[in-house]
Amino acid sequence: MSDETFFWWTEEQKAISKKVNQFVDENFEDAEYFFWKQEFPWPLVKKVAAEGYFGAGIPKEYGGLELGATGSCIVAEALGRLYSVGHVFVVSMLAGLEQMLRYATEEQKQKWLPQMASGDQLGAVCITEPYAGSDAANVMTTAVKEGDEWIINGKKRYITGGGVSDRYFIYAKTSEDKSDRKQYSHITSFIVEKGLPGFHLERVNPLIGFDNVPNTYLSFNNVRIPDENRVGAVGKGWNVMMAGLNFERLIAGAVYVGVIKDIIKLLFYYTKRRVQFRRSTNQFPGVQNQISELIAKYRMGRVFAYNCAKQLDDGQEPMINASIAKWFISEYVRDAGLLAVQAMGGDGLTKFYGAERIVREGKIGEIVAGTSEIQKMIIYRFASMLPENNEPMRLRWNDEVNAPLVSKKESQFKGLEINEENILKVIAHDYKVNPGLYMTPDDVRQDIGGSRSAIRKTFESLEEKKLIATNRDRDGKIALVKATYEGLKKAFPEDYYRWYPAWYKDEDKF
Ligand SMILES: Cc1cc2nc3c(=O)[nH]c(=O)nc-3n(C[C@H](O)[C@H](O)[C@H](O)COP(=O)(O)OP(=O)(O)OC[C@H]3O[C@@H](n4cnc5c(N)ncnc54)[C@H](O)[C@@H]3O)c2cc1C
């Protein structure tokens, strides 16, 4: 199934998909072997490197395959099926790739990109700290300039591939100035290499999953690095970090897609061979439904991820889609694991089949590279800024059908003089249309016209007389208005607000 290509893929991308999936099929057993040995899969990582896959997203002039976001996704999706290898590959490939492409000097690109592409040395991304998780801007690791060197002090944690990596792309605080902090100009990014005095591996976490990939704490104690290891301008670390986020979220999602495919395969295999009540369990509608759900999720996750990759390759910044891809796919994987365990009963819970591992990996997916809550926060924030979500949508009362209709027509109050009586009428009329909602000052102005300041002054005098209620923003400005019950009474007679369906009997009205 993962060999299915999309019509917008280039011939080169189709070819790499075939090649990398074949590579994964051939090496699947080794991945399992290293899982059971509980050993970092160096031989497999070296094989991945030899195939050049670490260079999937790197331009050819720097030794890469130049396959863009789509090609990187294809490789991540396939290698993700090799569990730890996929995660190491993804982190190493993402350890500053987009950041380097956009912010590094030509000299830095010449030095680091061929090394990243070759996969000879692994890389790690170091954002998270003991006191800075989702709030990544709160890093406390410091970098202080001394001559041509920077002195790094602090700690990082949850770093995937710590210890086994040689290259650490870190973010450190370079300013204590409050206004810099406010403008996110307090962080700078650097590359720190393994082996420098004062740079230590502090701890390797025992985790719920990522079984044979080290998840680590790092300690920096007066680590000296040359200024040439600074990526981007001083104070621009936040921009550097953000530069790669869409790509990173997408790849963090894509690395899990292929895993769902393998779970589907396992379920077909298993349920055809497990007999209960004299029938193989794949004949039970419940089991079929579960497998169908996984197939749907696999296909939806896949098409969504590659659509997002195409947007990136077309030069767009699909902020919302990258977050959706990361959020949905990691949830899909967790669900896939849970469904597989359920469909396999006790066997699903043993480590002898891959199902339980997927539950654990999927749960990690919902936290690593930005939690699902943070993805949803991003989706809301960015979607709320889109013009399509801010277009005026007004309901206008239509007397003929005696109901509110979504309408582009002018309000019946348009052009009336701005005074207390008319403004109150506009607001009270809105009670008839939207009985539970407030109006924004712009809604009121759209209905009646006139100057904003005159309308605001009228709001204040109506509020003082307790004819309208307001909701104010942090600066104390009126953000929303609604008529009070007193205001409703004053604006229109009681009958104005009444509404009964045609079937309702007069004798039951009062
Ligand atoms: C296996 C693994 C590998 C990792 N690899 C790396 C790595 O290589 N490099 C690296 O730098 N980091 C890495 N991380 C760190 C990872 O990115 C963070 O764990 C993640 O961003 C969440 O931070 P936190 O764990 O500190 O949780 P917190 O930020 O403390 O969050 C705790 C809870 O609060 C919620 N929350 C926080 N803020 C908000 C908010 N504003 N609105 C709503 N809910 C909120 C979160 O969603 C979460 O549910 C890794 C983590 C794991 C588990």
The ligand as an SDF file (V2000), in Angstrom:
LIG
                    3D

 53 58  0  0  0  0  0  0  0  0999 V2000
   10.3660   10.8560   23.0240 C   0  0  0  0  0  0  0  0  0  0  0  0
   10.5980   12.3210   22.9710 C   0  0  0  0  0  0  0  0  0  0  0  0
   11.5700   12.8230   22.1230 C   0  0  0  0  0  0  0  0  0  0  0  0
   11.8310   14.1910   22.1100 C   0  0  0  0  0  0  0  0  0  0  0  0
   12.8380   14.6730   21.3080 N   0  0  0  0  0  0  0  0  0  0  0  0
   13.1790   15.9750   21.3860 C   0  0  0  0  0  0  0  0  0  0  0  0
   14.3300   16.4640   20.6920 C   0  0  0  0  0  0  0  0  0  0  0  0
   15.0110   15.7290   19.9720 O   0  0  0  0  0  0  0  0  0  0  0  0
   14.6580   17.7720   20.8400 N   0  0  0  0  0  0  0  0  0  0  0  0
   13.9380   18.6250   21.6200 C   0  0  0  0  0  0  0  0  0  0  0  0
   14.2990   19.7870   21.7020 O   0  0  0  0  0  0  0  0  0  0  0  0
   12.8320   18.1910   22.2930 N   0  0  0  0  0  0  0  0  0  0  0  0
   12.4480   16.8910   22.2050 C   0  0  0  0  0  0  0  0  0  0  0  0
   11.3560   16.4310   22.9000 N   0  0  0  0  0  0  0  0  0  0  0  0
   10.6170   17.3570   23.7270 C   0  0  0  0  0  0  0  0  0  0  0  0
    9.2080   17.6210   23.2380 C   0  0  0  0  0  0  0  0  0  0  0  0
    9.2130   18.4860   22.1300 O   0  0  0  0  0  0  0  0  0  0  0  0
    8.4270   18.1800   24.4350 C   0  0  0  0  0  0  0  0  0  0  0  0
    8.2760   17.1090   25.3390 O   0  0  0  0  0  0  0  0  0  0  0  0
    7.1030   18.7530   24.0510 C   0  0  0  0  0  0  0  0  0  0  0  0
    7.2500   19.9210   23.2830 O   0  0  0  0  0  0  0  0  0  0  0  0
    6.2540   19.0760   25.2830 C   0  0  0  0  0  0  0  0  0  0  0  0
    6.9710   19.7280   26.2690 O   0  0  0  0  0  0  0  0  0  0  0  0
    6.9410   19.1760   27.7730 P   0  0  0  0  0  0  0  0  0  0  0  0
    7.2180   17.7300   27.7300 O   0  0  0  0  0  0  0  0  0  0  0  0
    7.8450   20.0130   28.5880 O   0  0  0  0  0  0  0  0  0  0  0  0
    5.4580   19.3430   28.2400 O   0  0  0  0  0  0  0  0  0  0  0  0
    4.7130   20.7210   28.7980 P   0  0  0  0  0  0  0  0  0  0  0  0
    5.0910   21.8160   27.8880 O   0  0  0  0  0  0  0  0  0  0  0  0
    5.1140   20.8190   30.2270 O   0  0  0  0  0  0  0  0  0  0  0  0
    3.2630   20.3290   28.6170 O   0  0  0  0  0  0  0  0  0  0  0  0
    2.5070   19.5820   29.5760 C   0  0  0  0  0  0  0  0  0  0  0  0
    1.0380   19.5910   29.1260 C   0  0  0  0  0  0  0  0  0  0  0  0
    0.5500   20.9380   29.1000 O   0  0  0  0  0  0  0  0  0  0  0  0
   -0.0140   21.2080   27.8250 C   0  0  0  0  0  0  0  0  0  0  0  0
    0.2170   22.6070   27.4710 N   0  0  0  0  0  0  0  0  0  0  0  0
    1.3580   23.3160   27.5850 C   0  0  0  0  0  0  0  0  0  0  0  0
    1.1850   24.5530   27.1490 N   0  0  0  0  0  0  0  0  0  0  0  0
   -0.1020   24.6460   26.7320 C   0  0  0  0  0  0  0  0  0  0  0  0
   -0.9080   25.6780   26.1770 C   0  0  0  0  0  0  0  0  0  0  0  0
   -0.4190   26.8950   25.9510 N   0  0  0  0  0  0  0  0  0  0  0  0
   -2.1910   25.4020   25.8580 N   0  0  0  0  0  0  0  0  0  0  0  0
   -2.7050   24.1690   26.0740 C   0  0  0  0  0  0  0  0  0  0  0  0
   -2.0040   23.1440   26.6120 N   0  0  0  0  0  0  0  0  0  0  0  0
   -0.7150   23.3920   26.9320 C   0  0  0  0  0  0  0  0  0  0  0  0
    0.7180   20.2770   26.8660 C   0  0  0  0  0  0  0  0  0  0  0  0
   -0.0510   20.0650   25.6870 O   0  0  0  0  0  0  0  0  0  0  0  0
    0.8500   19.0320   27.7080 C   0  0  0  0  0  0  0  0  0  0  0  0
   -0.3390   18.3090   27.6430 O   0  0  0  0  0  0  0  0  0  0  0  0
   11.0810   15.0700   22.9230 C   0  0  0  0  0  0  0  0  0  0  0  0
   10.0800   14.5350   23.7590 C   0  0  0  0  0  0  0  0  0  0  0  0
    9.8440   13.1960   23.7960 C   0  0  0  0  0  0  0  0  0  0  0  0
    8.7970   12.6780   24.7280 C   0  0  0  0  0  0  0  0  0  0  0  0
  1  2  1  0
  2  3  1  0
  2 52  2  0
  3  4  2  0
  4  5  1  0
  4 50  1  0
  5  6  2  0
  6  7  1  0
  6 13  1  0
  7  8  2  0
  7  9  1  0
  9 10  1  0
 10 11  2  0
 10 12  1  0
 12 13  2  0
 13 14  1  0
 14 15  1  0
 14 50  1  0
 15 16  1  0
 16 17  1  0
 16 18  1  0
 18 19  1  0
 18 20  1  0
 20 21  1  0
 20 22  1  0
 22 23  1  0
 23 24  1  0
 24 25  2  0
 24 26  1  0
 24 27  1  0
 27 28  1  0
 28 29  2  0
 28 30  1  0
 28 31  1  0
 31 32  1  0
 32 33  1  0
 33 34  1  0
 33 48  1  0
 34 35  1  0
 35 36  1  0
 35 46  1  0
 36 37  1  0
 36 45  1  0
 37 38  2  0
 38 39  1  0
 39 40  1  0
 39 45  2  0
 40 41  1  0
 40 42  2  0
 42 43  1  0
 43 44  2  0
 44 45  1  0
 46 47  1  0
 46 48  1  0
 48 49  1  0
 50 51  2  0
 51 52  1  0
 52 53  1  0
M  END
$$$$
